[in-house]
Amino acid sequence: MKRSAFRWLLILSVLLAALLFQSALAEDTHIVILGTSDMHGNVWGWTYEDGTETSNNGMARLYTYIQQVREENPNTFLIDGGDEIQGTILTDDIANKEPDQPHPVIAAMNVMGYDAMTIGNHEFNWGVPTLLEILGTAKFPVLSANILDGDGNCLTGTGWTIIERGGIRLAVIGVSTPQIPRWDGGKAGIDDLICEAPSDAVRRAITEIGDQADLIMVSAHMGLHAEYDETFRTDSARKILEDNPEVDILQVAHQHITVNESIGSVPVGGVRNAGREIARFDLTLDENKKIISSEVTIVDMADYEPSLTIREIPAVRLAHDRAVALAGVGTEGSGIEQGPPLGVTTSRFQPDNEIRGIPEGKLHNTAVVDLILKVEMENAGADVAAASLFRDNSDLPEGEIRYADIFNIYKYDNTLYRVTVTGAELKSYMEWSAECYNQWIPGDINISFDPDYPGYLYDMFSGVDYEINLSMPKGRRIENVMYKDRPLQDDDVLTLAVNNYRYSSTLKARNLIDGTREWESSNSVRDMIVEYFGKNSPVEPEVFNNWRITGVDLGVTDPRRAELVGWINEGLLPVPYSRSCNLADYDELKALAEENRAKHTGAEEESFER
């Protein structure tokens, strides 16, 4: 019995050793998923507005890093989250107006070897036919699980795809914000779209995928949190995870912010715009293809040189050279022939900021916005007009004007609408716009802005005189609105010139007006400004002086204010953009300025000694 027991024990030991040896031989699999999004036409790494090379962005830089990772690990996937064919002179004014030609962004993405792309909202800026024509040249699946055509089919032909690499089958489901009609409603094919809740579309896709994949990734062109639909959160990527626990990886986009976190066991990554960052998901799977570890890293592109492979793609090189020539700056020594100027100005259009980082163009009338308003009113034949200072530092220089200068003051390729509104509706619209300001508090030495309201959400108006009382809370600030030298009545009927984006995303989406557009321009507002310079040069800066801010006392006679402003402008105090400097905090702010000055002086002395 003892010998038999010993024999069985020996056999079990051998079997156990064999199992352990076999387990040791089984290798874990490490995969990398690289995620890009919101490159917005920045292929080259170039700022066409000022004709300079960038130092930290562009698809060419991304490709340098992508090649490096592929050399390190052949089990690398490349996924894009959308908003790629819009955003620069290269795309908006060259490539997208010639969709029958090879598109530089898609040509670059084909060379870069993308495995899949999710459509973003800006892919729709030129209507559905143009979108399909441009994206139809992609050599990779373009995904739209929740954006359907009028027949209920995925607009791009598919909502998900499966890619296999290193024996791992990765399913990628692409979904987009359902708010697309809010921004581009009325353009070709947009109103026929069915925009489903992304979470529901992901659930349907997971059912269709079944057991075909080892991993499920959602590439969502939306932020983690709801943008508009705070009740049902149909535009929240976080809700996708809550409703679909099968998801293993989540890519977010659209909001141009760095996202690097885990929700439960799911790594979540998102990047800033223009190709400044790439999201890297590292996952290790065991022999049963179960996830052992997962993490996400956001990699900055500042340390990478642009790839000449991307820059020398014929479609990219041709579009870039044409964009540089059209912009009219940065051509010296490039061999690119520059066209004639569009016109001339007699002097600058924007005053210098009194306080560093606080744009004068949002504190009172300036010639930049008033030029846009004048062009809009003349082209639309409207009674009143609305326009934004899209960039805080937008300006027109003295002298020759090039296309880059026009792009600088009007970045977006918007068309113009004429809409009938009542006096009450116009005042509601103006109240919405005035929400961008923070309420003034006694002792504040400057006007500041609500950080939840990007600059492009603040409109200024012509055709009416009005005051914005910042001592009042939001919704009660617009006062003394005058139209044709008399108080504007709620039942007055006017025509409003407004761009297509503001009409859809604000006036209709927020139910601020009942009327519909009665006229739409055949060209963009930017084209109208170009035409204006061609007909009216030399153009002299003109300021309407039809609105002003009231209800504030900025303490301009208090010497402490002058000191605070000086320290801000020296960089010794932070820019008070989202929170005003207040005289009640003078002693604390003075101490901070002195501390920062001492640090600065000490650093200079240390540098000199070295």
PyMOL commands that set and color helices and strands:
alter all, ss='L'
color gray80, all
select helices_A, chain A and resi 2-25+59-72+89-97+104-112+121-124+128-135+180-184+190-192+198-209+237-243+301-303+308-311+314-327+360-362+367-380+403-409+423-434+455-457+500-508+525-536+559-570+583-609
alter helices_A, ss='H'
color red, helices_A
select strands_A, chain A and resi 29-36+46-47+52-53+76-80+116-118+142-143+147-148+160-165+168-176+194-195+215-221+249-252+259-263+266-270+277-285+291-300+343-345+384-388+399-401+415-422+459-462+465-469+478-483+486-487+493-499+517-524+547-550
alter strands_A, ss='S'
color yellow, strands_A
deselect
rebuild
show_as cartoon
